[in-house]
Amino acid sequence: MAKVLIIYSSTDGQTRRICERLREVIKQSDHDVDLVAIEDRPALPLANYDRIVLGARIRYGKHAPEVLSFIRDNAKLLNAGPHAFFSVNVVARKPEKNRPETNPYVIKLLKQIPWRPRELEVFAGRIDYSRYGFVDRQMIRFIMWITKGPTALDTVAEFTNWGRVEAFGRRLARF
Ligand SMILES: Cc1cc2nc3c(=O)[nH]c(=O)nc-3n(C[C@H](O)[C@H](O)[C@H](O)COP(=O)(O)O)c2cc1C
């Protein structure tokens, strides 16, 4: 039995939901899994874990600053083990941008960080206009319009491919 830590950076909950699914899948292999928001990371004894999985959402083209600082602060430990990273964004709903090698945010992040994750993934997120404030709603709607996505304000569109999330979980459960 291994100890796995899943850390998430999530604003509207989809990255957290993906992490919860990963936890379920990894637990099926009898591993011990802790799930924690990145805001709560200071209390964590990272060295106690056999595998760390970091999942981070994109907003306005960026992963949260805490994600970058977590990676920079722990680069040595992260590079030394079988640790994993995944990004959640809606650009990844497009087949030609739904792999770590083809997703612009993953490509950009790897240029910015001193970590080469042993496992890397990207998942498409969710759009729920009713959750956003006025400015965010207008901005997302505009982005969806230029990228030919849904623009109706009652849209709740979950683009996440749960089969791929589960396959990633099975990969992460293998040691
Ligand atoms: C204010 C806002 C800005 C966003 N900006 C981007 C973006 O620049 N590129 C992108 O692919 N997705 C963008 N998204 C989509 C989010 O990545 C998607 O909704 C994801 O599911 C959010 O994850 P979370 O629910 O864990 O916060 C944005 C979403 C919001 C609400």
The ligand as an ORCA input file, in Angstrom:
! r2SCAN-3c Opt
* xyz 0 1
  C     -13.267     33.558    -15.140
  C     -12.866     32.346    -15.933
  C     -11.794     32.406    -16.822
  C     -11.423     31.271    -17.562
  N     -10.374     31.369    -18.450
  C     -10.045     30.298    -19.209
  C      -9.000     30.389    -20.171
  O      -8.331     31.399    -20.319
  N      -8.739     29.296    -20.927
  C      -9.440     28.119    -20.782
  O      -9.170     27.151    -21.501
  N     -10.432     28.002    -19.861
  C     -10.739     29.064    -19.075
  N     -11.761     28.979    -18.167
  C     -12.465     27.695    -18.018
  C     -12.032     26.968    -16.766
  O     -10.727     26.460    -16.903
  C     -13.028     25.840    -16.482
  O     -14.264     26.436    -16.163
  C     -12.594     24.913    -15.381
  O     -13.564     23.892    -15.246
  C     -12.415     25.659    -14.061
  O     -11.952     24.770    -13.070
  P     -12.524     24.856    -11.576
  O     -14.004     24.544    -11.668
  O     -11.775     23.799    -10.837
  O     -12.257     26.231    -11.060
  C     -12.144     30.074    -17.411
  C     -13.220     30.004    -16.509
  C     -13.588     31.133    -15.789
  C     -14.760     31.042    -14.854
*
